[in-house]
Every structure is written in structure tokens, then in C-alpha cells.
Amino acid sequence: QVQLVESGGGLVQAGGSLRLSCVASARAFSNYAMGWFRQAPGKEREFVAVISPSGGTYNPDSRFTVSRDNDKNTAYLQMNSLKPEDTAVYYCAEGPVTTPDERQYFSWGKGTKVTGYS
């Protein structure tokens, strides 16, 4: 089974930036879409961004930019102009379809925590 490991979370002041990384163990990384999701305390998990195998992206919030380096089996989430309400555990996930629907993803990381403060 594919193992996904997120990193890069931490404490960030409002207006600051963070870049999250997600490293995949599988050699077929370049064949799959990589999605980013987050779950805030007391809330359901929600979609953040997704990148297709070829690099097409969908990110409803323009403050968040997703990218990937297939040579490094790594996906990234660049987060700018962070707000306290962006506080959440951020997860990456791998799946066969480029979609915001979390049900389409078959592998998930354990998450990395982002805490924003004002």
C-alpha cells in the first residue's frame, strides 16, 4: 500500500505563509492525482486543492497553490496570506481521479497540523 507522509505544518501568524509537502512511497506516483484536504477542530474534513498527474490544478481558494515534482514523488501545498481560520490538520491523498470528492482517494497521509494566530 502507498504510504503518504506530510510535513511542513506549524504555527504561523496571520498573513504568513507555509509550504506543506507530501512524499509518496510508490513509484507510480506520477500516475495519480494528489489532493489536499483539511479538517478543522470540530468540523468535517474539506477539500483544499488537487493536482492531476499531468499538472493541472483546481484550487477554489487562490491563496492555496498545489504543485508536484514527480521525480521526487512529492506534492506541495503553498499556503499564503494565512488566517487563523485556516487552522486545521492538513492531509494529502492519492487517487485515480482529479476530483474534490474525497471518496475517490484510496491512500491518505496522517496529516500535518497548521495553526494560525492573529
Summary of the structure (lengths in Angstrom):
residues: 118
radius of gyration: 13.1
end to end distance: 39.8
largest distance: 40.8
contacts: 365
relative contact order: 0.33
helix: 10%
strand: 49%
